[in-house]
Amino acid sequence: MEPVEINAGTWYLRALRADDRIDDRPALADGGITDPDYVNARARGWQEEAGYSWAVCEPTTAELVAEIVVTPYPDGTADISGWHRKGFATALEVARPAVRRFVEGALGLRAV
């Protein structure tokens, strides 16, 4: 599956990136994530339909302020977790219901 972008009102959700246009790695490092393969691993999750993640971004700058991760299970359920950079707890909480709707509507999984 290709990554799906989500509009969560005041926040924009997109796949993690590390390319010549947008590099999320510095923001990820602020969240304690320093694995150099992290962005690629999240992309593989989408491709293999083994896990899904979104960078929760400020819409005018595309700066990552939080990340939401969906882990699907064989029983038809999925866990929705996430983390946020200091001062951006609201971004994560506002984005969570939009991801839940995607999980339940598009993926057909029950969020737990």
Backbone as numpy.savetxt, mean C-alpha at the origin, in Angstrom:
# Nx Ny Nz CAx CAy CAz Cx Cy Cz
-1.59 -9.84 -11.44 -2.43 -8.68 -11.44 -1.54 -7.44 -11.44
-1.96 -6.45 -12.17 -1.26 -5.17 -12.18 -1.70 -4.37 -10.95
-0.82 -3.55 -10.38 -1.22 -2.73 -9.24 -2.39 -1.80 -9.60
-3.27 -1.62 -8.65 -4.45 -0.79 -8.82 -4.30 0.47 -7.98
-4.53 1.63 -8.59 -4.50 2.88 -7.85 -5.87 3.13 -7.24
-5.89 3.76 -6.07 -7.13 4.02 -5.36 -7.14 5.48 -4.92
-8.27 6.13 -5.13 -8.47 7.47 -4.61 -9.18 7.33 -3.28
-8.52 7.76 -2.22 -9.11 7.67 -0.88 -9.43 9.07 -0.35
-10.11 9.85 -1.14 -10.47 11.20 -0.73 -9.27 12.11 -0.73
-8.79 12.47 0.44 -7.67 13.40 0.54 -6.32 12.72 0.31
-6.31 11.42 0.15 -5.07 10.68 -0.05 -5.16 9.84 -1.32
-4.01 9.64 -1.93 -3.90 8.89 -3.18 -3.09 7.64 -2.90
-3.60 6.48 -3.32 -2.91 5.21 -3.09 -2.38 4.67 -4.41
-1.13 4.30 -4.43 -0.48 3.77 -5.62 0.53 2.72 -5.21
1.04 2.00 -6.20 2.09 1.01 -5.94 3.36 1.72 -5.48
4.15 1.01 -4.71 5.45 1.54 -4.32 6.32 1.69 -5.57
7.20 2.69 -5.54 8.06 2.94 -6.70 9.48 3.26 -6.27
10.40 2.93 -7.14 11.81 3.30 -6.99 12.37 3.39 -8.41
12.05 4.50 -9.06 12.50 4.69 -10.43 13.00 6.12 -10.62
13.21 6.52 -11.86 13.76 7.86 -12.11 12.74 8.98 -11.89
11.48 8.65 -11.70 10.46 9.68 -11.47 10.06 9.79 -10.00
9.88 8.65 -9.33 9.50 8.63 -7.92 10.32 7.55 -7.22
10.90 7.92 -6.09 11.68 6.96 -5.31 11.16 6.96 -3.87
10.46 5.90 -3.52 9.87 5.79 -2.18 10.87 5.32 -1.13
12.05 4.92 -1.53 12.99 4.33 -0.57 13.37 5.25 0.58
13.57 6.56 0.38 13.85 7.41 1.54 12.68 7.45 2.54
11.46 7.52 2.04 10.30 7.52 2.93 10.15 6.17 3.63
10.44 5.09 2.91 10.40 3.76 3.53 11.43 3.68 4.65
12.61 4.24 4.42 13.65 4.23 5.45 13.19 4.99 6.69
12.42 6.06 6.50 11.85 6.78 7.65 10.96 5.86 8.47
10.35 4.89 7.82 9.49 3.92 8.50 10.25 2.70 8.98
11.58 2.71 8.85 12.40 1.60 9.32 12.60 0.49 8.31
12.15 0.71 7.07 12.27 -0.31 6.02 13.46 0.04 5.14
14.53 -0.72 5.27 15.76 -0.41 4.54 16.20 -1.52 3.59
15.42 -2.56 3.47 15.74 -3.66 2.55 15.79 -3.11 1.12
16.91 -3.23 0.42 17.01 -2.67 -0.93 16.08 -3.34 -1.95
15.57 -4.54 -1.63 14.68 -5.26 -2.54 13.20 -5.09 -2.17
12.91 -4.27 -1.19 11.54 -4.15 -0.66 10.54 -3.75 -1.74
10.85 -2.73 -2.51 9.91 -2.26 -3.54 9.69 -3.36 -4.59
10.75 -4.02 -5.00 10.62 -5.12 -5.96 9.81 -6.28 -5.39
10.00 -6.57 -4.12 9.25 -7.66 -3.48 7.76 -7.33 -3.45
7.43 -6.08 -3.17 6.02 -5.68 -3.18 5.44 -5.78 -4.59
6.22 -5.44 -5.60 5.76 -5.56 -6.99 5.52 -7.03 -7.34
6.40 -7.91 -6.89 6.20 -9.35 -7.13 4.93 -9.84 -6.45
4.62 -9.30 -5.29 3.38 -9.68 -4.61 2.17 -9.43 -5.48
2.13 -8.27 -6.13 1.03 -7.97 -7.06 1.04 -8.96 -8.23
2.19 -9.15 -8.85 2.29 -10.03 -10.02 1.84 -11.45 -9.70
2.22 -11.94 -8.53 1.91 -13.32 -8.15 0.58 -13.44 -7.41
-0.08 -12.29 -7.18 -1.33 -12.23 -6.42 -1.17 -12.87 -5.05
0.01 -12.65 -4.46 0.33 -13.21 -3.16 0.27 -12.17 -2.05
0.16 -10.92 -2.42 0.10 -9.82 -1.46 0.00 -8.52 -2.22
-0.59 -7.54 -1.59 -0.85 -6.26 -2.25 -0.45 -5.15 -1.30
0.14 -4.10 -1.84 0.50 -2.96 -0.99 0.29 -1.67 -1.74
0.06 -0.64 -0.97 -0.13 0.70 -1.53 0.69 1.70 -0.75
1.30 2.61 -1.47 1.88 3.79 -0.86 0.73 4.78 -0.69
0.49 5.22 0.53 -0.51 6.25 0.78 0.23 7.57 0.62
-0.22 8.36 -0.36 0.55 9.54 -0.75 -0.21 10.84 -0.63
0.55 11.88 -0.40 0.03 13.23 -0.47 -0.22 13.48 -1.97
-1.44 13.84 -2.37 -1.77 13.86 -3.79 -1.03 14.90 -4.64
-0.60 16.00 -4.07 0.06 17.01 -4.90 1.54 16.73 -5.12
2.17 15.99 -4.20 3.60 15.71 -4.33 3.91 14.24 -4.58
2.94 13.36 -4.36 3.10 11.91 -4.48 4.04 11.35 -3.43
4.32 12.12 -2.36 5.20 11.66 -1.30 4.51 10.59 -0.45
5.19 9.48 -0.25 4.68 8.40 0.58 4.66 8.84 2.04
3.49 8.73 2.67 3.37 9.06 4.09 2.96 7.84 4.91
2.50 6.79 4.24 2.10 5.56 4.92 2.09 4.43 3.89
1.98 3.22 4.38 1.85 2.06 3.49 0.78 1.13 4.06
-0.06 0.64 3.18 -1.07 -0.36 3.55 -0.71 -1.66 2.83
-0.76 -2.76 3.57 -0.40 -4.07 3.03 -1.57 -5.03 3.25
-1.93 -5.75 2.18 -2.98 -6.76 2.26 -2.33 -8.13 2.06
-2.58 -9.01 3.03 -2.08 -10.38 2.95 -3.28 -11.31 2.80
-3.44 -11.93 1.61 -4.56 -12.86 1.42 -4.22 -14.25 1.98
-5.27 -14.95 2.43 -5.11 -16.30 2.96 -5.96 -17.28 2.15
-5.56 -18.56 2.14 -6.29 -19.56 1.35 -7.76 -19.73 1.75
-8.12 -19.33 2.97 -9.51 -19.50 3.42 -10.44 -18.40 2.94
-9.94 -17.51 2.07 -10.79 -16.45 1.54 -10.82 -15.18 2.38
-9.94 -15.10 3.36 -9.84 -13.89 4.17 -8.56 -13.15 3.81
-8.46 -11.93 4.31 -7.26 -11.14 4.08 -7.02 -10.24 5.28
-5.77 -10.07 5.62 -5.37 -9.17 6.69 -4.97 -7.84 6.06
-5.43 -6.75 6.66 -5.04 -5.42 6.21 -4.22 -4.79 7.32
-2.97 -4.50 7.03 -2.10 -3.89 8.03 -1.44 -2.66 7.41
-0.67 -1.97 8.18 0.01 -0.81 7.64 0.85 -0.11 8.67
1.56 0.88 8.22 2.39 1.71 9.07 2.35 3.12 8.49
2.72 4.10 9.29 2.73 5.48 8.81 3.97 6.20 9.33
4.34 7.22 8.60 5.43 8.07 9.05 4.90 8.97 10.17
5.80 9.45 10.97 5.43 10.29 12.11 4.55 11.45 11.64
3.42 11.60 12.33 2.50 12.69 12.03 1.45 12.37 10.98
1.44 11.14 10.46 0.52 10.80 9.38 -0.40 9.62 9.70
-0.73 9.45 10.97 -1.65 8.37 11.36 -3.00 8.52 10.68
-3.45 9.75 10.51 -4.75 9.98 9.88 -4.77 9.48 8.44
-3.68 9.64 7.72 -3.63 9.18 6.33 -3.89 7.68 6.25
-3.27 6.93 7.15 -3.46 5.49 7.17 -4.91 5.13 7.50
-5.48 5.79 8.47 -6.85 5.49 8.88 -7.87 5.88 7.82
-7.64 6.96 7.10 -8.55 7.38 6.03 -8.46 6.42 4.85
-7.27 5.92 4.56 -7.07 5.03 3.42 -7.58 3.61 3.67
-7.57 3.18 4.90 -7.93 1.79 5.23 -9.32 1.38 4.72
-10.38 2.17 4.88 -11.69 1.74 4.36 -11.72 1.59 2.83
-10.98 2.43 2.11 -10.93 2.30 0.65 -10.26 0.99 0.25
-9.22 0.61 0.96 -8.54 -0.66 0.68 -9.46 -1.82 1.05
-10.17 -1.71 2.15 -11.11 -2.76 2.55 -12.16 -2.97 1.45
-12.68 -1.89 0.89 -13.66 -2.03 -0.20 -13.05 -2.74 -1.40
-11.79 -2.43 -1.73 -11.11 -3.10 -2.83 -10.95 -4.59 -2.53
-10.51 -4.90 -1.33 -10.29 -6.29 -0.93 -11.58 -7.09 -1.06
-12.65 -6.52 -0.56 -13.92 -7.25 -0.56 -14.60 -7.23 -1.93
-14.57 -6.11 -2.63 -15.25 -6.01 -3.91 -14.48 -6.57 -5.08
-13.22 -6.17 -5.22 -12.43 -6.58 -6.39 -11.77 -7.95 -6.20
-11.29 -8.21 -5.00 -10.61 -9.48 -4.76 -11.54 -10.58 -4.25
-12.71 -10.19 -3.77 -13.66 -11.18 -3.26 -13.22 -11.84 -1.97
-12.41 -11.14 -1.19 -11.93 -11.66 0.08 -12.64 -10.97 1.23
-12.68 -11.62 2.36 -13.28 -11.04 3.57 -12.14 -10.49 4.43
-12.15 -9.17 4.63 -11.12 -8.53 5.44 -11.33 -8.88 6.91
-10.26 -9.28 7.56 -10.33 -9.60 8.99 -9.42 -8.69 9.79
